[in-house]
Amino acid sequence: MLRLLIDKEEKEMSRIGKLPIALPAGVTLEVSADNVVTVKGKLGELKQEVNPLISIKTAENGEIVLERANEEKQSRAMHGLYRSLLNNMIIGVSKGYTIEQELVGVGYRAANTGNMLELTLGYSHNIVFELPSQIGVATKTERGKNPIITLTSHDKQLIGQVAAKIRSLRKPEPYKGKGIKFVGEVLRRKAGKSAGKK
């Protein structure tokens, strides 16, 4: 019984790694001698160093296949990890990633000049946030609606880090939900002290 459970766990861990990756038209993938993968597409170029235990091959149908050197636990874990990283890179340089954030609060505003993002978040001063050159930013303010910040990039890891940093400037509070939140994000709300009174 124990052997069956272990076998099942091993299959689950390696299932992602075994999936082939489709290479869209216009995207190239190169592996250097020191196991650095370079992915190029219409939206940019990304590089990722891959552990020598993982080999990258191109199948006859043009798909990318990752293989591991052995069945050790570390190799199985890295198999799925690098498959996900390479897949994200390919999607990034071909389609790109977009994250939208919403400013909830009276008087909260967002404006940008190029990659300089200026935020009014209820502090005594405005916050000026300089975004990396790989990140595109746009702000939208409509009457009667919350300001929206739209981030775009081909680098999924970088855009996630930048979005988290912007959110940390004014995290949503749990009572009225004021702060910076992701569009569509559901916040856990708390009832105020007066909620229990009748």
N, C-alpha and C positions, 0 to 999 in steps of 0.2 A: 504493500500500500504506500509506504514511504517512498519507494523507488518511482512509483507512478506519479506521485505529487511532485517530485524533483524533476522528472521528465517533462511534466506539464509546465512547470515554472520555466525551464530552459527554452521550451518552444515559445512561450509568451515573450520572453526577453529577446529572442532572435527574430520574431515575426516581422518587426519593422525593418530590421537590417536586411532581410532577404528580399524585400520589395524592390523591384527595379525602378529606376528613375528615368522618366521620359525626358529627352532633350529637345526642347522646342526649336523651331526654325529660327536661325539667327543667333543662337546661343552656342558658344564653344566652351569645351572643358579640356584643360591641359593639366597633366601631372608631371612635375619636375622630378629630377633624380633624387632630391632630398624630400620627396613626398609632400610637396606643397601644391595644392590644387588651385588653379586659377580659372575662374568662370567669367566669361565676357558676354555681354549682351547689349541691346540697344540703350539700356538705362545706366550702364556702368560696368565696373569690374570689381570682383571680390576675390580675396585669397584666403585660404584656410590650410593650416598645416595638419596633416593627418598622421596618426600614430602608425609606425611601420607594421604593426600587427594587422592592420587593415589594408587590403589591396583593392585598387579601383580598376575595373576593366570595362571595355565597351563591347556589348553583345552584338551579334550579327544584325539585329534589327535596329541598331543605333542607340539602344537604351544603355544607361549606366548601371553597372552591377557592382556591389561591394561584397568582398569575401574576407573572412577572418582566418588568421593563421592556425588557430586551435579552438578548443571548446572550453577554455578557461572562463571563469565568471567575468573577469575584467574584459576579455576579448568580446564576449557576447554583449556586454553593456556598451562598449565602444562601437560595436557594429551598428547598433540602433542609433546611437548618438551621431556618428558621422554621416549616416544615411540621412537623418533629419536635417543636419546642418547643410549638407550639399543640396538637398532638395529645396531648402529655404533660400539658398544662394541662387539657384536656378530660377525659382519663382521671382526673386527680387530683381534680377537683371533683365527679366523678360516682361513681367507685369508690374512689379513694384508693390510697396505696402503703403497703406493709408491709415492714419489714426486720427480720430476726431475727438476733441475735448470741449466741454461746455463749462462756461463760467456762471455759477449760480450765486447771485447775491446782488443787492441793491447797489448801484454805482460801480459794479465790477465791469471793467472794460479791457479790451485787447486790441492792439494795433501793431503792425509790423512795417518796417522799412527794410526791404531785402531780407537778410537773415537775422536782423535785430528785432526781437519781440519785446514790446513794452506792455506791461500788465499793471492795471490798477485793481488792487485786491483788498482795499480797505485799510491798508497800512498808512503810516504818515508820509510815505514816499512811494513813487512808482518803482516797479522792478523792471530793469532792462536786462533781458536774457539773450545772449548771443548764441545762436545755434551753429552747429558744425556745417561746413560747406556741403556735406553729403545729404543734408536735410533740407527739404523745401517746406516753406511755411506760408499759410494764407489765413487771414482773419476775416470773419464776417459778422457784422452787427446789423440786425434788423429791428425795427421799432416793435416793442412789445415782446421780443424774444431774447433769450440769453445769448451772449456773444459766443461764437464758435471758433476754435483754433483747429486748423487742419494741417497735419504733418504728413509729408510724403518722403519716401526714400526707397532705395533698392536694398538697403542694409537692414534686415529685420532686427538684429540685435541692437544696433545703434538707435534706431527709431524708438524701440521699446525703452531704452535707457533714458533718452531725451524726454519722452512722454512721462515717464515716472518722475523725473526731476522736476518738470513743470507742475505736475500734480502735487508734489511735495511742498511747493511754495505756498499752497493753501489747501490742505487736505479737507475733504468734505466733513463737516461736523455732523454728529448723529441725530441732532434734534430738528433743525430746519433744513439740513442738507446743503448749507452754504459752503461754497468752495469750488475747487476745480475737479470735475469728474469726467470720465469717459462717456461719450454719447452712447446711450443704451445701458449704462452701468446701473445695476440695482443696488441701492445702498440699504444697509440695515439701519433702520430708524429706531430711536428711543422715544418713549412718551415723556413729556415734560412733567414736572412735579405737580402741576395743576390738573393733570389728567385723571388722577385718582380722586379728586375732590368733587363733591356734588353740591 
